[in-house]
């Protein structure tokens, strides 16, 4: 099969190529998916898990990418819940070859059925931002209707998903980011947009029940001060070093979860959540797309088949 692979951990970007790779092996609990569309995270080649298996052994060369939409091509012995030919979407785990390939082996539990009316390109852009936003808001943040949430980086992929999901849940949403994303963030449901370029942005925020941070650094450090007593600070950027006096603060990494993904897909199908798709490239151009992704708007989707 054809796949994007990188051979050198020290020069991961430079060694990205499209080449022939072995057809994936499906173990118990796995399915092989024929990939129709896939996405990647720009910094995943720097993740330690990209380069080792679950036992810590080197597994170069590696196939990057963790988001996919496609059809089940093969079901391993002992795997239940999915069938050959079924449309699926999912987020794969970090220690296995990824989705920038014609076929990939995935644990069945990491996939959800994809309704017929959803396009593969749109579907591939959902898992990472959708699951990250869902888990940050509702699993770790415990957001409820009527509460207020401050979304840092509301103009990015995860921030936009968080803005839509929080608004849909009946929360009051305040979004922050660069001034150029103001209109987009307000259109997606934020009641207020705050430009982080202004020196005292905390004054414009006031007090909120939840902070969802996708930026980190000084923005994260200053966010503890805007929480109401008993509030929660959730970040995907880095472990927080400044904690609220009366509240919780936590850092988390998104995890594949079928139930959460089904919630995300349901809202997309009903028009309540839309991903931000940027450029769409064929598999042959995936290495160039990977190298050019940093700083671009929207999810870059690789259309494989």
Beta strands, then each sheet from edge to edge (+ up, - down):
strand 1: 2-5
strand 2: 17-20
strand 3: 30-39
strand 4: 67-75
strand 5: 87-91
strand 6: 103-107
strand 7: 111-113
strand 8: 148-152
strand 9: 172-177
strand 10: 192-195
strand 11: 208-213
strand 12: 227-235
strand 13: 247-251
strand 14: 277-282
strand 15: 299-303
sheet 1: 1+ 2-
sheet 2: 6+ 3- 4+ 5- 7+
sheet 3: 6+ 3- 15+ 14+
sheet 4: 10+ 9+ 8+ 11+ 12+ 13+
end
